[in-house]
Amino acid sequence: MNYEKQMLDFAMSMVFSLFGMLLIFGLGFVFPTIDPYVVIKWIVIACAVVFAYSIGSFLFGVFTMIKSSKKKKTGKK
């Protein structure tokens, strides 16, 4: 499994979530007329998509590693 890609995915997920939190608090001060619930909803949706991609990529790597190790044990190509 590609350890660097996995760590990059997790770091991207964390940074994106932190950036989303900054947007939630920052937009309230910069644009007080914007409905904060709509902004929060879309930021949470965007952060959830990035998090789901990160977890999905990790699980795909794990299943690929398991599948390749089973092929090595049985001797199939």
ABEGO torsion letter per residue (X at the ends): XBAAAAAAAAAAAAAAAAAAAAAAAAAAAABAABBAAAAAAAAAAAAAAAAAAAAAAAAAAAAAAAAAAAAAAAGBX
